[in-house]
C-alpha cells in the first residue's frame, strides 16, 4: 500500500512521490495520513513534515511554514508557504 504525496510551494513542486505515511503539523495538532485516509482539509502550522517511506523505520523530515493540507482520493497534497 502506498500514498501519493505532493509538497508544493508558490515557487515549485518540491516533492511528488509514493510513500507509506506522512505526519503533517496541523494547526490543531499533528496528524498522520496513510493510503485510504478519509477526505480532509486542514491549515498547517510551521513545523516538520515527517515522511515515512516503505520499509523505513526513521522518517525524512522537511521543515515547512504555513499553508494547507488536503487529503482526497488521489492522496495528500501539502501547499506550503515555504519548504526547506
Secondary structure, 3 states (H helix, E strand, C coil): CCEEEEEECCCCEEEEEEECEEEEEECCEEEEEECCCCCEEEEECCEEEEEECCCCCCCEEEEEEEEEEEEECCEEEEEEEEEC
